[in-house]
């Protein structure tokens, strides 16, 4: 799997991990095929994936945008968007031609590790944006812990040991 531009891979390495060797474990988040193909595949699995994610993580929006989250009307969102023009804008400084949008690139996959629960409001706000490093790492950490947990209560117990007491209280109060 190759990124179209070396600076894109560097961007995602910095976004996802501290240790360069860990990046390979995140490759399942990426799929560089045409977004139209990936969207078609996603439409076929969306309902089952939403049920599976809610069964695993509960009915909680994983994005939790302040002053936006309604923590209901859940949908499946891609942690790494299927496509985005953000890197063409920020890394390459490409400007839109008059009356046109900047070309998008294909990034995210439909792999279960790249799919999260979002309320409809947070999903609409996020669109094709990339989360900041702190938020994306927190969500990935929750998913890893949950995948190794016997049940969701064990997930929160393990997560509590990995973050400060105040952070845990904030997350528990505000939703994950």
Backbone torsions as a table, in degrees:
resi	resn	phi	psi	omega
1	UNK	NA	123.3	-177.4
2	UNK	-123.5	137.1	172.8
3	UNK	-75.5	148.8	-179.3
4	UNK	-63.3	-37.9	-179.4
5	UNK	-128.7	138.6	179.7
6	UNK	-58.5	-34.8	-179.2
7	UNK	-67.5	-23.6	175.8
8	UNK	-67.9	-45.3	178.4
9	UNK	-61.9	-42.2	178.7
10	UNK	-61.0	-42.2	177.6
11	UNK	-57.3	-48.3	-176.9
12	UNK	-72.0	-33.8	174.5
13	UNK	-60.1	-44.6	-180.0
14	UNK	-67.3	-38.4	-179.1
15	UNK	-67.9	-40.5	-169.3
16	UNK	-96.7	-27.9	-171.3
17	UNK	-151.2	153.6	175.9
18	UNK	-85.7	-42.2	-176.0
19	UNK	-91.1	123.0	-177.9
20	UNK	-58.2	-31.3	-176.9
21	UNK	-72.4	-20.0	-177.7
22	UNK	-77.4	-19.1	-173.3
23	UNK	-55.9	-36.0	-179.5
24	UNK	-57.6	-29.6	179.5
25	UNK	-71.7	-12.7	179.1
26	UNK	-100.6	0.6	-177.5
27	UNK	-61.7	-25.1	178.1
28	UNK	-65.5	-15.1	178.3
29	UNK	-75.7	-12.0	-172.8
30	UNK	-113.9	145.1	176.2
31	UNK	-154.8	115.0	-172.6
32	UNK	-94.9	11.8	176.2
33	UNK	-68.3	169.7	179.4
34	UNK	-56.5	132.4	179.0
35	UNK	-55.6	-34.7	179.9
36	UNK	-58.7	-41.0	178.3
37	UNK	-65.4	-45.8	-178.3
38	UNK	-65.6	-38.2	178.9
39	UNK	-65.7	-39.4	178.3
40	UNK	-62.9	-44.4	177.0
41	UNK	-62.2	-42.7	-178.4
42	UNK	-62.4	-40.4	179.8
43	UNK	-58.8	-33.5	179.9
44	UNK	-73.9	-25.5	-175.5
45	UNK	-109.6	-8.9	-171.5
46	UNK	-50.2	-52.2	-175.3
47	UNK	-64.0	-42.9	178.9
48	UNK	-66.1	-41.4	-179.9
49	UNK	-63.5	-42.3	179.2
50	UNK	-60.3	-45.2	178.0
51	UNK	-60.5	-46.5	-179.6
52	UNK	-62.4	-42.1	179.5
53	UNK	-65.8	-42.1	178.7
54	UNK	-66.0	-39.7	176.3
55	UNK	-59.7	-37.9	-175.9
56	UNK	-82.0	-42.4	-171.5
57	UNK	-110.8	-7.5	-177.8
58	UNK	85.9	174.6	-178.5
59	UNK	-87.5	78.7	-179.7
60	UNK	-139.3	132.3	174.0
61	UNK	-69.4	128.5	-178.7
62	UNK	-87.1	-9.2	179.7
63	UNK	-88.6	-46.1	174.8
64	UNK	52.8	51.0	176.1
65	UNK	-67.2	125.5	-179.9
66	UNK	-58.9	141.3	178.5
67	UNK	63.5	12.0	178.1
68	UNK	-128.3	-37.5	-170.7
69	UNK	-64.8	128.9	176.1
70	UNK	-105.6	-7.3	177.4
71	UNK	49.2	39.6	174.3
72	UNK	-158.1	179.8	-176.7
73	UNK	52.0	61.8	-172.1
74	UNK	-77.9	145.4	176.3
75	UNK	-137.1	169.0	174.6
76	UNK	-93.7	134.0	178.0
77	UNK	-123.9	154.5	176.4
78	UNK	-93.2	123.1	177.9
79	UNK	-59.0	-53.8	169.6
80	UNK	-95.0	115.0	-175.7
81	UNK	-56.8	149.4	177.7
82	UNK	-56.6	-39.1	177.5
83	UNK	-149.7	156.2	179.9
84	UNK	-161.5	151.6	173.8
85	UNK	-105.8	6.0	-175.0
86	UNK	-58.7	-43.4	-177.0
87	UNK	-70.9	-32.7	174.1
88	UNK	-63.8	-33.0	178.7
89	UNK	-75.3	-53.9	-169.9
90	UNK	-85.4	-32.9	-177.6
91	UNK	-90.9	-33.2	-176.5
92	UNK	-110.1	-6.6	176.7
93	UNK	63.2	27.6	-180.0
94	UNK	-72.2	133.8	177.8
95	UNK	-106.5	148.5	179.5
96	UNK	-71.9	139.8	172.3
97	UNK	-74.2	155.1	-177.7
98	UNK	-54.3	124.8	178.2
99	UNK	79.7	3.4	-178.8
100	UNK	-126.5	160.6	175.4
101	UNK	-96.8	160.3	175.7
102	UNK	-71.3	138.6	-178.3
103	UNK	-57.6	136.2	176.8
104	UNK	-90.5	160.3	174.7
105	UNK	-118.3	152.2	178.0
106	UNK	-88.6	128.6	-178.9
107	UNK	-131.3	-66.7	-167.2
108	UNK	-72.6	156.9	179.5
109	UNK	-108.3	172.4	172.6
110	UNK	-96.9	14.3	177.9
111	UNK	-64.3	142.9	-176.8
112	UNK	-55.5	-30.4	179.2
113	UNK	-70.5	-17.2	178.6
114	UNK	-98.5	2.3	-176.8
115	UNK	-110.1	135.2	-177.7
116	UNK	-133.9	165.6	174.7
117	UNK	-89.1	132.4	175.3
118	UNK	-138.3	145.8	172.0
119	UNK	-73.8	160.5	-175.8
120	UNK	-61.2	-34.1	-179.3
121	UNK	-68.6	-47.5	179.8
122	UNK	-65.2	-39.7	178.3
123	UNK	-61.0	-43.6	179.0
124	UNK	-65.6	-36.9	-179.9
125	UNK	-70.5	-41.3	-177.6
126	UNK	-67.4	-41.6	-176.9
127	UNK	49.5	-119.2	-176.9
128	UNK	-106.2	22.7	-178.1
129	UNK	-80.9	159.1	171.3
130	UNK	-96.2	137.9	175.8
131	UNK	-69.0	161.6	173.8
132	UNK	-73.4	164.0	-174.4
133	UNK	-56.1	-46.2	-177.0
134	UNK	-59.0	-48.0	-176.9
135	UNK	-68.1	-42.2	-178.9
136	UNK	-67.1	-39.2	178.9
137	UNK	-66.5	-40.1	178.1
138	UNK	-61.3	-43.4	179.7
139	UNK	-66.3	-44.2	179.2
140	UNK	-63.9	-38.4	178.5
141	UNK	-64.1	-43.7	177.4
142	UNK	-59.3	-42.7	-179.3
143	UNK	-65.8	-41.6	179.2
144	UNK	-63.7	-45.6	-180.0
145	UNK	-63.4	-43.6	-179.9
146	UNK	-63.4	-36.8	179.5
147	UNK	-66.5	-23.5	179.5
148	UNK	-101.0	3.5	-176.0
149	UNK	-97.6	152.3	176.1
150	UNK	-74.7	-35.0	175.9
151	UNK	-152.6	173.1	-173.8
152	UNK	-65.3	-30.8	178.9
153	UNK	-65.7	-35.1	175.7
154	UNK	-66.1	-35.6	177.6
155	UNK	-59.0	-48.7	-178.5
156	UNK	-67.7	-32.9	176.2
157	UNK	-64.3	-44.6	178.7
158	UNK	-67.5	-39.8	179.5
159	UNK	-65.2	-38.7	-179.9
160	UNK	-59.0	-37.8	-179.7
161	UNK	-71.0	-19.4	-177.3
162	UNK	-96.1	-6.6	178.2
163	UNK	-130.7	167.2	-179.1
164	UNK	-68.1	159.0	179.2
165	UNK	-57.7	-42.6	-179.3
166	UNK	-67.1	-41.0	178.0
167	UNK	-60.9	-42.3	-179.8
168	UNK	-62.7	-45.0	179.7
169	UNK	-61.6	-41.9	178.9
170	UNK	-62.4	-44.4	-179.1
171	UNK	-67.1	-42.0	-179.8
172	UNK	-65.5	-40.6	-179.6
173	UNK	-68.9	-46.4	-172.5
174	UNK	-88.7	-10.6	-177.0
175	UNK	96.3	157.7	-175.2
176	UNK	-92.0	NA	NA
